[in-house]
Amino acid sequence: MLKEVIDFAKKPIYKEEKNTSSEYKFRTLVKLVAIALVISIGLSIVIGIVQLVFNIDVGKHAMDDFLEDYSPIYLLLGAAVAAPVIEELLFRGPMIWFKNNKFFPYVFYILTLGFGFMHISNYEISTEVILLSPLLVAPQLSVGVLLGFIRVKFGLIWSMALHALYNLVLVGPIFLLKILDIPLE
């Protein structure tokens, strides 16, 4: 599966999957969620090490403010419902317009970069954040490739599902801790 994604990332082609079995699609979805989580966690560790080694402060993350200002249910609905629907419509939806177009690879890369770099807004903008932005948004860039891959193979609903499950796995534990009133620190 990972090799197929890498090959797609190297040369994106809009080619829908011929296997229309729901079971096959669901298994692929679960595999892609696992790949996304492993890559994102690995990149997050690298980001943390770089920040620690070079004593870099990227400021407060938007998630901290969100947790302070909103109830846990808003966190869950925002991360697992609203963000996946809105972001997939914006960043994967337009791909259909270029499916039979020689410019599809460029559109894919532009939309994926736009998706990734949009997430720099999760940080307080500073010189350090701007300089480190490719590294700071690397998890979102890698997930953007996976979202584009499943969108092309199975359709927009499947990229929304992948995005929702990925976000749910990441914010689910925070949601539970907040609901159970267990401090995060």
C-alpha positions as a Markdown table, in Angstrom:
| # | Residue | x | y | z |
|---|---|---|---|---|
| 1 | Met | 0.0 | 0.0 | 0.0 |
| 2 | Leu | 2.8 | 2.5 | 1.0 |
| 3 | Lys | 4.6 | 1.8 | -2.3 |
| 4 | Glu | 1.4 | 2.5 | -4.2 |
| 5 | Val | 1.0 | 5.8 | -2.4 |
| 6 | Ile | 4.6 | 6.8 | -3.0 |
| 7 | Asp | 4.3 | 6.0 | -6.7 |
| 8 | Phe | 1.1 | 8.1 | -6.8 |
| 9 | Ala | 2.9 | 11.0 | -5.0 |
| 10 | Lys | 5.8 | 10.9 | -7.5 |
| 11 | Lys | 3.4 | 10.9 | -10.5 |
| 12 | Pro | -0.2 | 11.8 | -9.6 |
| 13 | Ile | -2.7 | 10.5 | -12.1 |
| 14 | Tyr | -6.4 | 10.7 | -11.7 |
| 15 | Lys | -7.3 | 7.0 | -12.0 |
| 16 | Glu | -10.2 | 5.7 | -10.1 |
| 17 | Glu | -10.0 | 2.2 | -8.5 |
| 18 | Lys | -11.7 | -0.5 | -10.4 |
| 19 | Asn | -12.4 | -2.6 | -7.3 |
| 20 | Thr | -15.7 | -1.2 | -6.0 |
| 21 | Ser | -16.1 | -3.6 | -3.1 |
| 22 | Ser | -17.0 | -1.7 | 0.1 |
| 23 | Glu | -14.9 | -4.2 | 2.1 |
| 24 | Tyr | -11.8 | -3.4 | 0.0 |
| 25 | Lys | -12.4 | 0.4 | 0.3 |
| 26 | Phe | -12.8 | 0.1 | 4.1 |
| 27 | Arg | -9.6 | -2.0 | 4.4 |
| 28 | Thr | -7.7 | 0.6 | 2.4 |
| 29 | Leu | -9.2 | 3.4 | 4.5 |
| 30 | Val | -8.0 | 1.7 | 7.7 |
| 31 | Lys | -4.5 | 1.1 | 6.2 |
| 32 | Leu | -4.2 | 4.7 | 5.2 |
| 33 | Val | -5.3 | 5.9 | 8.6 |
| 34 | Ala | -2.6 | 3.7 | 10.2 |
| 35 | Ile | 0.0 | 5.0 | 7.7 |
| 36 | Ala | -1.0 | 8.6 | 8.3 |
| 37 | Leu | -0.7 | 8.2 | 12.1 |
| 38 | Val | 2.7 | 6.5 | 11.9 |
| 39 | Ile | 4.1 | 9.2 | 9.6 |
| 40 | Ser | 2.6 | 12.1 | 11.6 |
| 41 | Ile | 3.8 | 10.7 | 14.9 |
| 42 | Gly | 7.2 | 10.1 | 13.5 |
| 43 | Leu | 7.4 | 13.6 | 12.0 |
| 44 | Ser | 6.0 | 15.1 | 15.3 |
| 45 | Ile | 8.9 | 13.4 | 17.2 |
| 46 | Val | 11.4 | 14.9 | 14.7 |
| 47 | Ile | 9.8 | 18.3 | 15.1 |
| 48 | Gly | 10.0 | 18.0 | 18.9 |
| 49 | Ile | 13.7 | 17.0 | 18.8 |
| 50 | Val | 14.6 | 19.9 | 16.5 |
| 51 | Gln | 12.8 | 22.3 | 18.8 |
| 52 | Leu | 14.6 | 20.8 | 21.8 |
| 53 | Val | 18.1 | 20.6 | 20.3 |
| 54 | Phe | 18.0 | 24.1 | 18.8 |
| 55 | Asn | 16.0 | 25.6 | 21.7 |
| 56 | Ile | 13.3 | 26.9 | 19.4 |
| 57 | Asp | 10.0 | 28.2 | 20.7 |
| 58 | Val | 7.2 | 28.2 | 18.2 |
| 59 | Gly | 4.7 | 29.7 | 20.7 |
| 60 | Lys | 1.3 | 28.5 | 21.7 |
| 61 | His | -0.5 | 26.1 | 19.4 |
| 62 | Ala | -4.0 | 26.9 | 18.3 |
| 63 | Met | -5.2 | 23.6 | 20.0 |
| 64 | Asp | -4.3 | 25.1 | 23.4 |
| 65 | Asp | -6.5 | 28.1 | 22.8 |
| 66 | Phe | -9.3 | 25.9 | 21.5 |
| 67 | Leu | -9.2 | 23.7 | 24.6 |
| 68 | Glu | -9.3 | 26.8 | 26.8 |
| 69 | Asp | -12.2 | 28.5 | 25.0 |
| 70 | Tyr | -14.5 | 25.8 | 23.9 |
| 71 | Ser | -16.2 | 22.7 | 25.3 |
| 72 | Pro | -14.9 | 19.2 | 24.5 |
| 73 | Ile | -17.9 | 18.5 | 22.2 |
| 74 | Tyr | -16.9 | 21.5 | 20.0 |
| 75 | Leu | -13.4 | 20.0 | 19.8 |
| 76 | Leu | -14.8 | 16.6 | 18.7 |
| 77 | Leu | -17.3 | 18.1 | 16.2 |
| 78 | Gly | -14.8 | 20.6 | 14.8 |
| 79 | Ala | -12.0 | 18.1 | 14.4 |
| 80 | Ala | -13.9 | 15.0 | 13.3 |
| 81 | Val | -16.8 | 16.6 | 11.4 |
| 82 | Ala | -16.5 | 20.2 | 10.4 |
| 83 | Ala | -12.7 | 20.3 | 9.5 |
| 84 | Pro | -12.8 | 17.2 | 7.4 |
| 85 | Val | -15.9 | 18.2 | 5.4 |
| 86 | Ile | -14.8 | 21.8 | 4.8 |
| 87 | Glu | -11.1 | 21.1 | 4.1 |
| 88 | Glu | -11.8 | 18.2 | 1.8 |
| 89 | Leu | -14.3 | 20.2 | -0.2 |
| 90 | Leu | -11.7 | 23.0 | -0.5 |
| 91 | Phe | -8.5 | 21.0 | -1.1 |
| 92 | Arg | -9.7 | 17.7 | -2.6 |
| 93 | Gly | -13.0 | 18.6 | -4.2 |
| 94 | Pro | -11.5 | 20.6 | -7.1 |
| 95 | Met | -9.4 | 17.7 | -8.2 |
| 96 | Ile | -12.4 | 16.3 | -10.2 |
| 97 | Trp | -12.3 | 19.3 | -12.5 |
| 98 | Phe | -8.8 | 18.2 | -13.7 |
| 99 | Lys | -9.3 | 14.4 | -13.8 |
| 100 | Asn | -8.8 | 14.2 | -17.6 |
| 101 | Asn | -6.4 | 17.1 | -17.8 |
| 102 | Lys | -2.6 | 17.1 | -18.2 |
| 103 | Phe | -2.4 | 19.7 | -15.4 |
| 104 | Phe | -3.8 | 17.3 | -12.8 |
| 105 | Pro | -0.3 | 16.6 | -11.2 |
| 106 | Tyr | 0.2 | 20.4 | -10.8 |
| 107 | Val | -3.2 | 20.9 | -9.3 |
| 108 | Phe | -2.7 | 17.9 | -7.0 |
| 109 | Tyr | 0.6 | 19.4 | -5.7 |
| 110 | Ile | -0.8 | 22.9 | -5.4 |
| 111 | Leu | -3.8 | 21.7 | -3.4 |
| 112 | Thr | -1.7 | 19.5 | -1.2 |
| 113 | Leu | 0.8 | 22.3 | -0.5 |
| 114 | Gly | -2.1 | 24.7 | 0.2 |
| 115 | Phe | -3.7 | 22.2 | 2.6 |
| 116 | Gly | -0.4 | 21.6 | 4.4 |
| 117 | Phe | 0.7 | 25.3 | 4.7 |
| 118 | Met | -2.8 | 26.4 | 5.7 |
| 119 | His | -2.0 | 24.6 | 9.0 |
| 120 | Ile | 0.8 | 27.0 | 9.8 |
| 121 | Ser | -2.0 | 29.2 | 11.1 |
| 122 | Asn | -2.1 | 26.8 | 14.1 |
| 123 | Tyr | 1.1 | 28.5 | 15.3 |
| 124 | Glu | 1.8 | 32.0 | 16.5 |
| 125 | Ile | 3.5 | 33.5 | 13.4 |
| 126 | Ser | 7.1 | 34.4 | 14.1 |
| 127 | Thr | 10.4 | 34.3 | 12.3 |
| 128 | Glu | 11.1 | 30.8 | 13.8 |
| 129 | Val | 7.7 | 29.5 | 12.7 |
| 130 | Ile | 8.1 | 30.9 | 9.1 |
| 131 | Leu | 11.6 | 29.4 | 8.8 |
| 132 | Leu | 10.5 | 26.1 | 10.2 |
| 133 | Ser | 7.2 | 26.0 | 8.4 |
| 134 | Pro | 8.1 | 23.2 | 6.0 |
| 135 | Leu | 9.0 | 21.0 | 8.9 |
| 136 | Leu | 6.0 | 22.2 | 11.1 |
| 137 | Val | 3.5 | 21.3 | 8.5 |
| 138 | Ala | 5.2 | 18.2 | 7.2 |
| 139 | Pro | 2.6 | 16.0 | 9.0 |
| 140 | Gln | -0.2 | 17.8 | 7.2 |
| 141 | Leu | 1.6 | 17.6 | 3.9 |
| 142 | Ser | 2.1 | 13.9 | 4.2 |
| 143 | Val | -1.5 | 13.4 | 5.2 |
| 144 | Gly | -2.5 | 15.6 | 2.3 |
| 145 | Val | -0.9 | 13.2 | -0.1 |
| 146 | Leu | -2.8 | 10.3 | 1.5 |
| 147 | Leu | -6.1 | 12.2 | 1.4 |
| 148 | Gly | -5.5 | 13.0 | -2.3 |
| 149 | Phe | -4.7 | 9.4 | -3.0 |
| 150 | Ile | -7.9 | 8.0 | -1.5 |
| 151 | Arg | -9.9 | 10.9 | -3.1 |
| 152 | Val | -8.7 | 9.9 | -6.5 |
| 153 | Lys | -9.2 | 6.2 | -5.9 |
| 154 | Phe | -12.6 | 6.1 | -4.2 |
| 155 | Gly | -14.1 | 9.6 | -4.2 |
| 156 | Leu | -14.5 | 12.7 | -2.0 |
| 157 | Ile | -16.5 | 11.0 | 0.7 |
| 158 | Trp | -13.6 | 8.6 | 1.3 |
| 159 | Ser | -11.1 | 11.4 | 1.8 |
| 160 | Met | -13.6 | 13.0 | 4.2 |
| 161 | Ala | -13.8 | 9.7 | 6.1 |
| 162 | Leu | -10.0 | 9.3 | 6.2 |
| 163 | His | -9.6 | 12.9 | 7.4 |
| 164 | Ala | -12.3 | 12.4 | 10.0 |
| 165 | Leu | -10.9 | 9.1 | 11.4 |
| 166 | Tyr | -7.4 | 10.5 | 11.4 |
| 167 | Asn | -8.5 | 13.6 | 13.4 |
| 168 | Leu | -10.7 | 11.5 | 15.7 |
| 169 | Val | -7.8 | 9.3 | 16.6 |
| 170 | Leu | -5.7 | 12.4 | 17.4 |
| 171 | Val | -8.3 | 14.4 | 19.4 |
| 172 | Gly | -10.3 | 11.4 | 20.8 |
| 173 | Pro | -8.0 | 10.9 | 23.8 |
| 174 | Ile | -8.0 | 14.7 | 24.5 |
| 175 | Phe | -11.8 | 14.7 | 24.3 |
| 176 | Leu | -12.0 | 11.8 | 26.7 |
| 177 | Leu | -9.7 | 13.4 | 29.2 |
| 178 | Lys | -11.7 | 16.6 | 29.1 |
| 179 | Ile | -15.0 | 14.8 | 29.5 |
| 180 | Leu | -13.6 | 12.8 | 32.4 |
| 181 | Asp | -12.2 | 16.1 | 33.8 |
| 182 | Ile | -8.6 | 14.7 | 33.9 |
| 183 | Pro | -6.0 | 17.4 | 33.6 |
| 184 | Leu | -4.0 | 17.3 | 30.3 |
| 185 | Glu | -0.7 | 18.3 | 32.0 |
